[in-house]
Amino acid sequence: MRRLTALLVLIILTAPALMGQQSRFDEATFLLEKQEYREALTLYKSIADDGDISGALWLNMGIIYARLDSLGMSKYYLLQAEKFPETRELAGDALSYVNERFSRRSAVLPPLPWDRFFSYLSESVGLTWLFAIAFFFLYGGVGLLIYSWFTRSYKKPFSYSASALLAISILVFASAFYVHYLDNRFGTGVMVDRQSTVYETPDPESVEVSTAYEGYIMRVDLNRSSESDEWSYVRLENGRHGWIDTGALRVF
């Protein structure tokens, strides 16, 4: 009874906030339809600042920035909208349109098989399922191992099977921890300025490595980037590494 009462109190307290968020979203969408883009964008940003994130929010913000001819910002939000199942297809179509409008495109090196594999694990499987699979094999292996101790028939097959399951669980655990490490160390950066120089060191007087243009995608080393407040260490899609002005990027 107490739990039910507490739940009802929680609903009563949070309902006005939820209704307020939906009201602001509807108002912003109405402004978007009226082509009052900057006013709509201000409302959408206020919703995002409150932490009420959704695929529709990112999608609409991406559309607004495309209408305002800020293609880098548009791509940044559309890439995030693409992660939500309900907006994945629409965001993909919008991204195709935005990418066609960029005046310059980066040369892209094909990712290594190792990178593709762990990218697939992170995006398609996810950490939760990786750990669940690892525990499944771990418990199965331990169960078979214990059973082999108390049986005489088929003792070796049970023992070998247990060893195989335990070995698989170790590999899956290792993969899960590595994916977790990658997710925390690296982010995806989108170039939102018209262009910016990539330097060999975090110093504008150092050797110029390359030039990044609006819409370029890059891998941001969050660990190394923490060494400097105003610079980010990045790997461009053409394989070049260097330092770029953090203000030129949006990272997620």
C-alpha positions as CSV (number, residue, x, y, z in Angstrom):
1,M,0.0,0.0,0.0
2,R,2.8,2.4,0.9
3,R,4.5,1.6,-2.4
4,L,1.3,2.3,-4.3
5,T,0.9,5.6,-2.5
6,A,4.5,6.6,-3.2
7,L,4.0,5.8,-6.9
8,L,0.9,7.9,-7.1
9,V,2.7,10.8,-5.4
10,L,5.5,10.4,-7.9
11,I,3.1,10.5,-10.8
12,I,1.3,13.5,-9.5
13,L,4.6,15.4,-9.0
14,T,6.1,14.5,-12.4
15,A,3.0,14.7,-14.5
16,P,3.0,18.6,-14.8
17,A,6.7,18.5,-15.8
18,L,6.0,15.9,-18.5
19,M,3.0,17.8,-19.8
20,G,5.0,21.0,-19.8
21,Q,7.8,19.3,-21.9
22,Q,5.2,18.0,-24.4
23,S,3.6,21.4,-24.5
24,R,6.9,23.1,-25.3
25,F,7.7,20.4,-27.9
26,D,4.3,20.9,-29.6
27,E,4.8,24.7,-29.6
28,A,8.3,24.4,-31.1
29,T,7.0,22.0,-33.8
30,F,4.2,24.5,-34.6
31,L,6.8,27.2,-35.0
32,L,8.9,24.9,-37.2
33,E,5.9,24.4,-39.5
34,K,5.4,28.1,-39.6
35,Q,9.1,28.4,-40.7
36,E,9.9,30.4,-37.6
37,Y,13.1,28.4,-37.3
38,R,15.1,30.4,-34.7
39,E,12.2,30.6,-32.3
40,A,11.5,26.9,-32.7
41,L,15.2,26.1,-32.2
42,T,15.3,28.1,-28.9
43,L,12.4,26.0,-27.5
44,Y,13.9,22.7,-28.7
45,K,17.3,23.6,-27.0
46,S,15.5,24.4,-23.8
47,I,13.9,20.9,-23.9
48,A,17.3,19.3,-24.6
49,D,18.9,21.3,-21.7
50,D,16.3,19.8,-19.4
51,G,17.4,16.3,-20.5
52,D,14.2,15.3,-22.3
53,I,16.0,13.7,-25.2
54,S,14.3,11.9,-28.1
55,G,14.9,11.0,-31.7
56,A,12.2,13.4,-32.8
57,L,13.9,16.3,-30.9
58,W,17.2,15.7,-32.6
59,L,15.6,15.1,-36.0
60,N,13.7,18.4,-35.8
61,M,16.8,20.3,-34.7
62,G,18.7,18.8,-37.6
63,I,16.0,19.9,-40.0
64,I,16.0,23.4,-38.6
65,Y,19.8,23.8,-39.0
66,A,19.6,22.5,-42.6
67,R,17.0,25.2,-43.3
68,L,19.3,27.8,-41.7
69,D,22.1,26.5,-43.9
70,S,24.2,25.4,-41.0
71,L,24.9,22.0,-42.5
72,G,27.6,20.9,-40.0
73,M,25.2,21.4,-37.0
74,S,22.4,19.7,-39.0
75,K,24.6,16.6,-39.6
76,Y,25.5,16.5,-35.9
77,Y,21.9,16.3,-34.8
78,L,20.8,14.0,-37.6
79,L,23.5,11.5,-36.7
80,Q,22.2,11.4,-33.2
81,A,18.6,11.1,-34.4
82,E,19.7,8.1,-36.5
83,K,20.5,6.2,-33.3
84,F,16.8,6.1,-32.3
85,P,14.7,3.3,-34.0
86,E,11.7,5.6,-34.4
87,T,13.6,8.2,-36.4
88,R,16.4,6.1,-37.9
89,E,14.9,6.0,-41.5
90,L,13.9,9.7,-41.6
91,A,17.2,10.8,-40.2
92,G,19.0,8.6,-42.8
93,D,17.1,10.2,-45.6
94,A,17.8,13.7,-44.2
95,L,21.5,12.9,-43.8
96,S,21.7,11.9,-47.5
97,Y,20.2,15.2,-48.5
98,V,22.6,17.2,-46.2
99,N,25.7,15.3,-47.3
100,E,24.8,16.1,-51.0
101,R,25.0,19.8,-50.1
102,F,28.5,19.9,-48.7
103,S,30.9,21.6,-51.1
104,R,33.8,19.4,-50.0
105,R,34.0,15.8,-48.9
106,S,36.7,13.9,-47.1
107,A,38.6,11.0,-48.5
108,V,37.6,8.0,-46.5
109,L,39.8,5.0,-45.7
110,P,37.9,1.8,-45.2
111,P,37.8,0.8,-41.5
112,L,40.0,-2.2,-40.5
113,P,38.2,-5.5,-39.9
114,W,39.1,-5.2,-36.2
115,D,37.4,-1.7,-36.0
116,R,34.4,-2.9,-37.9
117,F,33.9,-5.8,-35.5
118,F,34.0,-3.8,-32.3
119,S,31.9,-1.1,-33.9
120,Y,29.3,-3.7,-34.7
121,L,29.4,-5.0,-31.1
122,S,28.9,-1.5,-29.7
123,E,26.2,-0.4,-32.0
124,S,24.2,-3.6,-32.8
125,V,24.8,-5.8,-29.8
126,G,25.4,-3.3,-27.0
127,L,27.2,-3.6,-23.7
128,T,24.2,-5.0,-21.8
129,W,23.7,-7.9,-24.2
130,L,27.5,-8.6,-24.3
131,F,27.7,-9.0,-20.6
132,A,24.5,-11.0,-20.5
133,I,25.9,-13.4,-23.1
134,A,29.2,-13.6,-21.2
135,F,27.4,-14.5,-18.0
136,F,25.3,-17.1,-19.8
137,F,28.4,-18.9,-21.0
138,L,30.0,-18.5,-17.6
139,Y,27.1,-20.0,-15.7
140,G,26.8,-22.8,-18.3
141,G,30.4,-23.6,-18.1
142,V,30.5,-23.6,-14.3
143,G,27.3,-25.8,-14.2
144,L,28.8,-28.4,-16.6
145,L,32.1,-28.4,-14.7
146,I,30.3,-29.0,-11.4
147,Y,28.2,-31.7,-13.0
148,S,31.3,-33.4,-14.3
149,W,32.7,-33.8,-10.8
150,F,29.7,-35.9,-9.7
151,T,29.3,-38.1,-12.8
152,R,31.4,-41.0,-14.0
153,S,29.7,-41.4,-17.4
154,Y,30.8,-38.9,-20.1
155,K,33.0,-37.2,-17.5
156,K,35.6,-36.0,-20.1
157,P,33.0,-34.6,-22.7
158,F,31.3,-32.6,-19.9
159,S,34.7,-31.4,-18.7
160,Y,35.8,-30.4,-22.2
161,S,32.4,-28.7,-22.9
162,A,32.7,-26.8,-19.6
163,S,36.2,-25.6,-20.5
164,A,35.0,-24.5,-24.0
165,L,32.1,-22.5,-22.5
166,L,34.3,-20.9,-19.9
167,A,36.8,-19.9,-22.6
168,I,34.0,-18.4,-24.7
169,S,32.8,-16.4,-21.6
170,I,36.3,-15.0,-21.1
171,L,36.5,-13.9,-24.7
172,V,33.0,-12.3,-24.6
173,F,33.9,-10.6,-21.2
174,A,37.1,-9.3,-22.7
175,S,35.3,-8.0,-25.8
176,A,32.7,-6.3,-23.6
177,F,35.3,-4.5,-21.5
178,Y,37.2,-3.4,-24.6
179,V,34.0,-2.0,-26.1
180,H,33.3,-0.2,-22.9
181,Y,36.9,1.2,-23.0
182,L,36.4,2.4,-26.6
183,D,33.1,4.0,-25.9
184,N,34.5,5.9,-23.0
185,R,37.8,6.9,-24.6
186,F,36.6,7.9,-28.1
187,G,33.8,10.0,-29.4
188,T,32.5,11.0,-32.8
189,G,33.2,14.6,-33.8
190,V,31.4,16.5,-36.6
191,M,33.0,19.6,-38.1
192,V,30.6,22.5,-37.8
193,D,32.8,25.4,-38.8
194,R,33.3,26.1,-42.5
195,Q,36.9,24.9,-42.2
196,S,39.6,24.5,-39.6
197,T,43.3,23.5,-39.7
198,V,44.5,20.2,-38.1
199,Y,47.9,20.7,-36.4
200,E,50.6,18.3,-35.4
201,T,50.6,19.6,-31.8
202,P,48.0,21.7,-29.9
203,D,49.7,24.9,-31.1
204,P,48.7,27.1,-34.1
205,E,52.4,27.6,-34.8
206,S,53.1,23.9,-35.3
207,V,53.1,21.9,-38.5
208,E,49.8,21.8,-40.4
209,V,48.7,18.2,-40.9
210,S,45.5,18.7,-42.8
211,T,42.4,20.9,-43.3
212,A,39.0,19.8,-42.1
213,Y,35.8,21.2,-43.7
214,E,32.2,21.5,-42.6
215,G,30.6,18.1,-42.3
216,Y,33.8,16.1,-41.9
217,I,33.5,13.2,-39.5
218,M,36.4,12.4,-37.1
219,R,37.2,10.2,-34.3
220,V,38.0,12.2,-31.1
221,D,40.4,10.8,-28.5
222,L,38.7,12.1,-25.4
223,N,41.6,10.9,-23.2
224,R,44.3,12.8,-25.1
225,S,42.0,15.8,-25.7
226,S,41.8,16.2,-21.9
227,E,45.4,17.3,-22.0
228,S,44.4,20.7,-23.5
229,D,41.2,22.7,-22.8
230,E,40.9,24.3,-26.2
231,W,42.1,21.5,-28.5
232,S,40.9,18.0,-29.5
233,Y,43.1,15.2,-30.7
234,V,41.3,13.6,-33.7
235,R,41.7,11.0,-36.4
236,L,40.2,12.1,-39.7
237,E,38.5,9.7,-42.1
238,N,41.5,9.9,-44.4
239,G,43.6,8.4,-41.6
240,R,45.5,11.5,-40.5
241,H,45.9,12.4,-36.9
242,G,46.3,15.8,-35.3
243,W,45.0,18.5,-33.1
244,I,42.0,20.8,-34.0
245,D,40.3,23.7,-32.3
246,T,37.6,22.2,-30.0
247,G,35.2,25.0,-30.9
248,A,35.1,23.9,-34.5
249,L,33.6,20.5,-33.5
250,R,30.5,19.0,-31.9
251,V,31.3,15.7,-30.2
252,F,28.9,12.9,-29.2
